[in-house]
Amino acid sequence: MPFYGTDPAVLFESTRSLVQEYGSTVEVIVASSGTTDPPVLPQDVRNTHATARMLPAAAKNRGAGMARGGVLVFADADNTFAKGCVSHLLSVFEENRNVCAVGATTYFAAEPTRVAFLGATHRTRSGRTRFYSSVGNRASDPWTSHLVIVDVVANVYAVRSLDFAAIGGFDEVAFPSHYEESDLLYRLRARTGQAVVADTAAAVYNDMPVDPRRRLRAKDPMRSYYNARSRPIFVARHLSRWALAEYLVGGQFVAAGLYAWSEVRYARGSASGCRVAWDAIWAYIRGMADGLCSCIGEVMRSRG
């Protein structure tokens, strides 16, 4: 569980609930960074702390390197686990040997019956994303009624340790932040099987549902940069040439326009708000440029 800049009370409650429910049968590991002192955690929770900021891929790899179990469960620090969540994730692996990753269904804390994120698929040709709000969307699923096949799971999910090690974990070079989980799942699926989401495994996203312009905001220039940089690399590496062409010709500019609009609208004309918005927009532009250069490299390598 990587921790940087989120509410330490949510982290404490999430880790405490896991320790209380599972005791010593589950290792709870936090990879914290960016502060002089590590966060206060319940007894029996292991923590690896760095004063310098660790980006998500590095933090998750560092935590995974400390784990000793056969299954790794990853979660963000702003998520808490419903009772039985980890058990349900593990049971899917036991019942389906060709599943390489299983995600939980996440709900908003303020609206417990509203799905925050379940999973998504990418259209092979265009690369456009289809989001799922319930697991009953596909009548033809070759799975039991509580599973759905996806390309991308929510940010509470489990993978087998051996599979994770075999593909080298998260790619800290290409995807240090943003799309690191999607890249991991695509590489796992290419090697071992399907990624699925189970509605029996529930987690809670401890943030309020927000309007679209706030949802687009990265709130951090570094996140803005990697948001723009990682997308074209991911498309070039995992999706079709048509999807890459569509994104480079038009998609990236539409995304940039929507992102800039959300930042400017949220600034509300204040001097400090405008400065924050400009820093984020400039970081996004730099990310687009660097992502394009890396994207070209990916295309050249794929051609041999």
C-alpha positions in Angstrom: 0.0 0.0 0.0 1.8 3.2 -1.1 1.3 6.3 1.0 2.1 9.8 0.0 0.0 12.9 0.7 -3.3 11.2 1.6 -5.2 11.2 4.9 -3.1 9.2 7.5 -6.4 8.5 9.4 -7.7 6.6 6.4 -4.5 4.6 6.1 -4.6 3.8 9.8 -8.2 2.6 9.7 -7.6 0.5 6.5 -4.5 -1.3 7.9 -6.1 -1.7 11.4 -9.2 -3.4 9.9 -6.9 -5.9 8.0 -4.9 -6.7 11.1 -8.1 -7.2 13.2 -9.8 -9.4 10.6 -6.8 -11.6 9.5 -4.2 -11.3 12.2 -0.9 -12.9 11.3 -2.3 -14.8 8.3 -1.9 -11.7 6.2 1.1 -9.4 5.9 0.2 -5.7 5.8 2.9 -3.6 4.3 3.0 0.2 3.7 5.5 1.9 1.5 5.4 5.6 2.7 7.5 8.5 1.5 7.7 12.2 1.2 7.8 13.1 5.0 10.5 13.2 7.6 8.6 10.9 9.9 6.8 7.8 8.9 3.0 7.6 9.4 1.6 6.2 12.7 0.4 2.6 12.0 -1.1 -0.2 14.0 1.1 -2.7 15.6 2.1 -5.6 13.3 1.9 -3.4 10.2 5.3 -3.4 8.4 6.4 -0.1 6.9 9.2 0.8 4.5 9.7 4.6 4.6 11.7 7.1 2.4 12.0 10.8 3.1 12.2 11.5 -0.6 9.0 11.0 -2.6 8.5 7.6 -4.2 6.3 7.4 -7.2 3.6 4.7 -7.2 5.5 2.1 -9.3 8.6 2.3 -7.1 6.6 2.3 -3.9 4.6 -0.8 -4.9 7.7 -2.7 -6.1 9.4 -1.9 -2.8 6.5 -3.2 -0.8 6.1 -6.3 -2.9 9.8 -7.0 -2.4 9.2 -7.3 1.3 6.2 -9.6 1.0 6.5 -13.4 1.7 3.1 -14.7 0.6 2.0 -16.4 -2.5 -0.5 -13.6 -3.4 0.1 -9.9 -3.5 -2.8 -7.5 -2.8 -2.3 -3.9 -3.9 -4.4 -1.0 -2.7 -4.1 2.8 -2.6 -3.9 4.5 0.7 -7.3 6.2 0.3 -9.0 2.8 0.1 -10.4 0.8 3.0 -11.4 -2.9 2.8 -14.9 -4.2 3.4 -15.1 -7.3 5.6 -14.0 -10.4 3.7 -12.5 -8.5 0.7 -9.1 -10.2 0.8 -10.7 -13.6 1.4 -12.9 -13.2 -1.7 -10.0 -12.1 -3.8 -8.0 -15.2 -2.8 -10.9 -17.5 -3.4 -11.2 -16.4 -7.0 -7.6 -17.6 -7.6 -8.3 -20.9 -5.9 -11.3 -21.5 -8.2 -9.9 -20.2 -11.4 -6.3 -21.2 -12.3 -6.3 -19.2 -15.5 -7.0 -15.9 -13.7 -3.9 -13.8 -13.4 -5.4 -10.8 -11.6 -8.6 -10.2 -9.7 -9.9 -6.8 -8.7 -12.4 -5.7 -6.0 -15.4 -3.5 -6.7 -14.9 -0.1 -5.1 -17.7 2.1 -3.7 -17.8 5.7 -2.6 -17.6 6.1 1.2 -20.3 8.9 1.1 -22.6 6.8 -1.1 -22.1 3.1 -0.2 -24.3 1.8 -2.9 -22.6 3.8 -5.7 -19.8 2.1 -7.6 -16.7 4.3 -7.8 -14.8 2.0 -10.2 -15.2 -1.6 -11.1 -13.2 -2.2 -14.3 -12.7 -1.2 -17.9 -11.9 -2.7 -21.3 -10.1 -1.1 -24.2 -11.5 -1.5 -27.7 -8.8 -3.3 -29.8 -8.9 -1.0 -32.8 -9.6 2.4 -31.5 -8.3 2.0 -28.0 -11.3 3.7 -26.5 -12.1 2.8 -22.9 -15.4 1.2 -21.8 -16.1 1.5 -18.1 -18.3 -1.0 -16.2 -20.6 0.0 -13.4 -21.8 -3.5 -12.6 -20.6 -7.1 -13.2 -23.8 -8.1 -15.0 -22.9 -6.2 -18.2 -21.9 -9.3 -20.2 -24.4 -12.1 -20.5 -21.9 -14.2 -22.5 -19.1 -14.2 -19.8 -17.6 -17.7 -19.5 -17.4 -17.1 -15.7 -19.7 -17.5 -12.8 -22.2 -14.7 -12.2 -20.0 -12.6 -9.9 -17.0 -12.2 -12.2 -16.5 -10.1 -15.3 -13.5 -10.1 -17.7 -11.7 -6.8 -18.0 -8.5 -5.2 -19.2 -8.1 -2.9 -16.3 -9.2 -3.4 -12.6 -9.8 -1.0 -9.8 -7.0 0.0 -7.5 -7.6 -2.8 -5.1 -6.5 -6.0 -6.7 -4.6 -9.2 -6.3 -1.9 -11.0 -8.4 0.1 -14.1 -7.8 3.6 -13.4 -6.4 5.3 -15.8 -8.9 3.6 -14.2 -11.9 4.5 -10.7 -10.6 8.2 -11.6 -10.2 8.3 -13.4 -13.6 7.4 -10.2 -15.5 9.6 -8.0 -13.3 6.9 -6.2 -11.4 5.9 -2.6 -12.2 7.8 -0.9 -15.0 9.4 2.0 -13.1 11.1 3.5 -16.2 8.2 3.6 -18.7 5.4 4.0 -16.1 6.6 5.4 -12.8 3.2 7.0 -12.3 -0.1 6.6 -14.2 -0.8 3.5 -16.3 1.6 1.4 -14.2 -1.2 -0.9 -13.1 -2.7 -1.1 -16.6 0.7 -2.0 -18.1 1.2 -4.6 -15.4 -2.1 -6.3 -16.2 -1.5 -6.3 -19.9 1.8 -8.0 -19.4 0.3 -10.5 -16.9 -2.5 -11.3 -19.3 -0.1 -11.9 -22.2 1.7 -14.4 -20.0 -0.8 -16.2 -17.9 -4.5 -15.6 -18.5 -7.4 -13.3 -17.8 -8.0 -10.3 -15.4 -11.4 -10.3 -13.7 -13.4 -8.3 -11.2 -15.4 -9.9 -8.4 -18.4 -8.1 -6.9 -18.1 -10.3 -3.8 -14.9 -8.4 -3.0 -15.7 -4.9 -1.9 -13.6 -1.9 -1.1 -14.3 1.7 -0.2 -12.9 4.8 -2.0 -12.7 7.4 0.7 -13.3 10.5 -1.4 -16.5 12.3 -2.4 -18.1 11.9 -5.8 -17.1 15.0 -7.7 -18.1 16.9 -10.8 -16.3 16.2 -14.1 -14.0 19.2 -14.0 -12.7 18.3 -10.6 -12.2 14.6 -11.6 -10.0 15.7 -14.5 -7.7 17.7 -12.2 -4.5 16.0 -11.2 -4.0 18.4 -8.2 -0.2 18.1 -8.5 2.2 19.1 -11.3 4.1 15.8 -11.1 0.9 13.9 -11.5 -0.1 16.2 -14.4 3.2 15.5 -16.1 2.9 11.7 -15.8 -0.7 11.7 -16.7 0.2 13.2 -20.1 3.5 11.3 -20.5 2.2 7.8 -19.8 -0.8 7.6 -22.0 0.9 7.6 -25.4 3.5 5.1 -24.2 0.8 2.8 -23.0 -1.1 3.0 -26.3 2.0 2.5 -28.4 3.1 -0.6 -26.3 -0.2 -2.4 -25.9 -2.9 -1.2 -28.3 -3.2 -1.1 -32.1 -1.5 1.2 -34.6 -5.0 2.6 -35.3 -5.5 3.5 -31.7 -2.0 5.2 -31.6 -2.7 7.2 -34.7 -6.1 8.3 -33.4 -4.6 9.4 -30.1 -1.6 11.3 -31.7 -3.7 13.0 -34.4 -6.6 14.1 -32.2 -7.0 12.4 -28.9 -4.1 13.9 -27.1 -5.2 17.5 -28.1 -8.8 16.8 -27.0 -7.5 15.5 -23.7 -5.2 18.4 -23.2 -8.0 20.9 -23.9 -10.3 19.2 -21.4 -7.6 19.1 -18.8 -6.7 22.8 -19.3 -10.3 23.7 -19.1 -10.7 21.9 -15.8 -7.7 23.5 -14.3 -8.7 27.1 -15.4 -12.3 26.6 -14.2 -11.2 25.3 -10.8 -8.8 28.3 -10.4 -11.9 30.6 -10.2 -9.9 33.7 -11.3 -7.8 34.0 -8.1 -4.1 34.8 -8.5 -2.9 31.8 -6.4 -5.4 29.6 -8.2 -4.2 30.8 -11.6 -0.6 30.1 -10.7 -1.4 26.6 -9.6 -3.4 26.0 -12.8 -0.5 27.3 -14.9 2.0 25.1 -13.2 -0.2 22.0 -13.7 -0.9 22.9 -17.4 2.7 23.5 -18.1 3.6 20.2 -16.5 1.0 18.5 -18.7 2.5 20.1 -21.9 5.9 18.9 -20.9 4.5 15.4 -20.3 2.9 15.4 -23.8 6.2 16.2 -25.4 8.2 13.7 -23.4 5.5 11.1 -24.0 5.6 11.6 -27.7 9.4 11.1 -27.8 9.1 7.9 -25.7 6.2 6.8 -27.9 8.4 7.1 -31.0 11.0 4.9 -29.3 8.4 2.3 -28.5 7.3 2.2 -32.2 10.9 1.9 -33.4 11.6 -1.0 -31.0 8.5 -2.8 -32.1 9.7 -2.7 -35.7 12.9 -4.3 -34.6 
